[in-house]
């Protein structure tokens, strides 16, 4: 009888536990105010690119911003913003984030897979590694540098 009671309690606990979790669900970044770290900043950046929110995006790109891509080479802020405006992002996914904090600077590396086109040409389908440097300034977090490192696994 005692074994039967323990077994019944164990079954009840097993049925109740899946409703509980030890970790809270990851907060979805819907806008810049929701971004609390490097991953959130990148997600806000690419969300604005996809949705063509250029004014909002420009508020988070420093005046001395520099970018480098294998296709375009070195670009200043104006050239990069023009390049981004030429992108048509149908969909994208970001992952494999690594964030390093040094006082008021974040170095964020991640993998991006994008579907869409640039200048009428389809974007590469394989994931690419990217790196962005963010700096905390008076107006908030500002991107000061970005590079496309290249296809994943190269």
Secondary structure as the mmCIF struct_conf table of DSSP 4:
data_model
#
loop_
_struct_conf.conf_type_id
_struct_conf.id
_struct_conf.beg_label_comp_id
_struct_conf.beg_label_asym_id
_struct_conf.beg_label_seq_id
_struct_conf.end_label_comp_id
_struct_conf.end_label_asym_id
_struct_conf.end_label_seq_id
HELX_RH_AL_P HELX_RH_AL_P1 UNK A 2 UNK A 17
TURN_TY1_P TURN_TY1_P1 UNK A 18 UNK A 19
BEND BEND1 UNK A 22 UNK A 23
HELX_LH_PP_P HELX_LH_PP_P1 UNK A 24 UNK A 28
BEND BEND2 UNK A 31 UNK A 31
HELX_RH_3T_P HELX_RH_3T_P1 UNK A 32 UNK A 34
BEND BEND3 UNK A 37 UNK A 37
HELX_RH_AL_P HELX_RH_AL_P2 UNK A 38 UNK A 51
TURN_TY1_P TURN_TY1_P2 UNK A 52 UNK A 52
HELX_RH_AL_P HELX_RH_AL_P3 UNK A 54 UNK A 58
TURN_TY1_P TURN_TY1_P3 UNK A 59 UNK A 60
STRN STRN1 UNK A 61 UNK A 69
TURN_TY1_P TURN_TY1_P4 UNK A 70 UNK A 72
STRN STRN2 UNK A 73 UNK A 76
HELX_RH_AL_P HELX_RH_AL_P4 UNK A 77 UNK A 85
TURN_TY1_P TURN_TY1_P5 UNK A 86 UNK A 86
STRN STRN3 UNK A 87 UNK A 102
TURN_TY1_P TURN_TY1_P6 UNK A 103 UNK A 104
STRN STRN4 UNK A 105 UNK A 118
TURN_TY1_P TURN_TY1_P7 UNK A 119 UNK A 120
STRN STRN5 UNK A 121 UNK A 122
HELX_LH_PP_P HELX_LH_PP_P2 UNK A 123 UNK A 124
BEND BEND4 UNK A 125 UNK A 126
STRN STRN6 UNK A 128 UNK A 137
TURN_TY1_P TURN_TY1_P8 UNK A 138 UNK A 139
STRN STRN7 UNK A 140 UNK A 151
TURN_TY1_P TURN_TY1_P9 UNK A 152 UNK A 153
#
